Amino acid sequence: MSRSFNSGSRPKLACEIAADRVLAGRLSENGHRVEVCATEELASGSVVPDLLEANLRQKEAVYQAVREALESVGGRSRDVVAVLPDAAVRVVLLDFDTLPDNRDEAESVVRFRLKKSLPFDTDKAKVSYHAQPSRTGVRVIAAVALSSVVEDYEAVFREAGYNPGVVMPSMLAALGAADAGRPTLVIKVDARTTSIAILDQQQLLLFRTLENTRGTNITGEQLARFSSPGCLKRAALLPPSRRKPEPRFGSWWVLRSWAPARTQFQNGEWQE
């Protein structure tokens, strides 16, 4: 949702603030593998992800968790990818015939279209978007959140001594690891939401974030029923062009917040 780091390349550090914990990780210098990662548990109610209300209900506790998690993974750089809860950001897919070449003009057009999809004024929001060619023109993937919500998260990182040069929602961050070259269904489960995405031919075809009343205790069988093609169609989760015949996904990715609190992943093993 924002990008302002100094190195000219994506930061090697990343840190996610979730409803129940903070997770941090550092890539190797060549960027090919996660070198070390750590988690810090949060007390219930410390973070309450929401589009409209303040998310960080216990800022001091969140600050301490962010600082300790990032210090655990080390590294010389202070630039970090800040990953926000999916429930705090609205991701919308928009189709256009064309978009203006000028970036500012294009953003104005995107903001105008977003007004119909949001429960708040886009003038009070931070908007980031990615445009890609589609069969009918241009498809835009837009991420939008209230400025006050994003700034609260950014402030925690800055207070901990880090620069949140890249800010993005959790599911979009996770999609970078998925195979977008063939039909792929990605499901991400956290303590409050279940996010679903469908990728194919380097295109994001669908993105939904739904309330998850079962939390991370949802079973594989429940996920399978919830995510079956028939269930997806009944919930109007598939675009009309993909509803017949039933889709056959080349792969299914299920991502959960498994990691136990106060652990580190180092040299291929979880360590207490």
CORVEN-V756655 format. One record per residue. N is the residue number from 1. RES is the residue in one letter. SS is DSSP state (alpha for helix, beta for strand, coil for the rest). PSI is psi in whole degrees, 0 to 359 (NA if undefined). Layout:
N:RES:SS:PSI
N:RES:SS:PSI
This chain:
1:M:coil:341
2:S:beta:159
3:R:beta:116
4:S:coil:35
5:F:coil:168
6:N:coil:335
7:S:coil:345
8:G:coil:358
9:S:coil:165
10:R:coil:137
11:P:coil:149
12:K:coil:340
13:L:beta:142
14:A:beta:147
15:C:beta:127
16:E:beta:131
17:I:beta:114
18:A:coil:176
19:A:coil:331
20:D:coil:355
21:R:beta:169
22:V:beta:132
23:L:beta:136
24:A:beta:148
25:G:beta:158
26:R:beta:131
27:L:beta:156
28:S:coil:167
29:E:coil:326
30:N:coil:355
31:G:coil:12
32:H:coil:346
33:R:coil:158
34:V:beta:120
35:E:beta:319
36:V:beta:146
37:C:beta:162
38:A:beta:157
39:T:beta:151
40:E:beta:126
41:E:beta:146
42:L:coil:144
43:A:coil:149
44:S:coil:133
45:G:coil:355
46:S:coil:318
47:V:beta:124
48:V:coil:91
49:P:coil:132
50:D:coil:149
51:L:coil:329
52:L:coil:328
53:E:coil:164
54:A:coil:133
55:N:coil:323
56:L:beta:94
57:R:coil:336
58:Q:coil:80
59:K:alpha:322
60:E:alpha:318
61:A:alpha:320
62:V:alpha:318
63:Y:alpha:314
64:Q:alpha:319
65:A:alpha:318
66:V:alpha:313
67:R:alpha:314
68:E:alpha:321
69:A:alpha:315
70:L:alpha:323
71:E:alpha:328
72:S:alpha:325
73:V:alpha:348
74:G:coil:208
75:G:coil:152
76:R:coil:329
77:S:coil:148
78:R:coil:3
79:D:beta:138
80:V:beta:145
81:V:beta:117
82:A:beta:122
83:V:beta:123
84:L:beta:157
85:P:coil:145
86:D:alpha:328
87:A:alpha:347
88:A:alpha:352
89:V:coil:137
90:R:beta:125
91:V:beta:126
92:V:beta:136
93:L:beta:126
94:L:beta:139
95:D:beta:134
96:F:beta:152
97:D:coil:313
98:T:coil:166
99:L:coil:148
100:P:coil:147
101:D:coil:326
102:N:coil:127
103:R:alpha:316
104:D:alpha:319
105:E:alpha:320
106:A:alpha:320
107:E:alpha:324
108:S:alpha:320
109:V:alpha:317
110:V:alpha:315
111:R:alpha:320
112:F:alpha:317
113:R:alpha:327
114:L:alpha:336
115:K:alpha:328
116:K:alpha:346
117:S:alpha:358
118:L:coil:148
119:P:coil:15
120:F:coil:167
121:D:coil:127
122:T:alpha:340
123:D:alpha:340
124:K:alpha:17
125:A:beta:155
126:K:beta:131
127:V:beta:132
128:S:beta:143
129:Y:beta:158
130:H:beta:128
131:A:beta:137
132:Q:beta:147
133:P:beta:145
134:S:beta:177
135:R:coil:333
136:T:coil:0
137:G:beta:255
138:V:beta:131
139:R:beta:132
140:V:beta:130
141:I:beta:110
142:A:beta:133
143:A:beta:129
144:V:beta:139
145:A:beta:156
146:L:beta:136
147:S:alpha:320
148:S:alpha:323
149:V:alpha:312
150:V:alpha:318
151:E:alpha:328
152:D:alpha:316
153:Y:alpha:315
154:E:alpha:322
155:A:alpha:323
156:V:alpha:317
157:F:alpha:318
158:R:alpha:321
159:E:alpha:330
160:A:coil:356
161:G:coil:19
162:Y:coil:155
163:N:beta:109
164:P:beta:74
165:G:beta:331
166:V:beta:129
167:V:beta:128
168:M:beta:157
169:P:beta:157
170:S:alpha:313
171:M:alpha:318
172:L:alpha:323
173:A:alpha:321
174:A:alpha:331
175:L:alpha:340
176:G:coil:340
177:A:coil:354
178:A:coil:157
179:D:coil:105
180:A:coil:3
181:G:coil:346
182:R:coil:166
183:P:coil:117
184:T:beta:129
185:L:beta:125
186:V:beta:128
187:I:beta:127
188:K:beta:126
189:V:beta:130
190:D:coil:192
191:A:coil:339
192:R:coil:339
193:T:beta:159
194:T:beta:123
195:S:beta:141
196:I:beta:135
197:A:beta:148
198:I:beta:128
199:L:beta:147
200:D:beta:137
201:Q:coil:45
202:Q:coil:23
203:Q:beta:142
204:L:beta:111
205:L:beta:334
206:L:beta:144
207:F:beta:123
208:R:beta:141
209:T:beta:123
210:L:beta:152
211:E:beta:138
212:N:coil:102
213:T:coil:344
214:R:coil:350
215:G:alpha:206
216:T:alpha:0
217:N:alpha:0
218:I:coil:137
219:T:coil:164
220:G:alpha:323
221:E:alpha:318
222:Q:alpha:320
223:L:alpha:319
224:A:alpha:318
225:R:alpha:316
226:F:alpha:326
227:S:coil:9
228:S:coil:152
229:P:alpha:320
230:G:alpha:319
231:C:alpha:320
232:L:alpha:319
233:K:alpha:317
234:R:alpha:328
235:A:coil:6
236:A:coil:36
237:L:coil:341
238:L:coil:137
239:P:coil:149
240:P:alpha:323
241:S:alpha:344
242:R:alpha:6
243:R:coil:337
244:K:coil:128
245:P:coil:176
246:E:coil:138
247:P:coil:146
248:R:coil:111
249:F:coil:133
250:G:coil:330
251:S:beta:153
252:W:beta:130
253:W:beta:127
254:V:beta:119
255:L:beta:130
256:R:beta:163
257:S:coil:79
258:W:coil:324
259:A:coil:128
260:P:coil:157
261:A:coil:151
262:R:coil:50
263:T:coil:163
264:Q:beta:148
265:F:beta:114
266:Q:beta:137
267:N:coil:37
268:G:coil:7
269:E:beta:148
270:W:beta:134
271:Q:beta:133
272:E:coil:NA
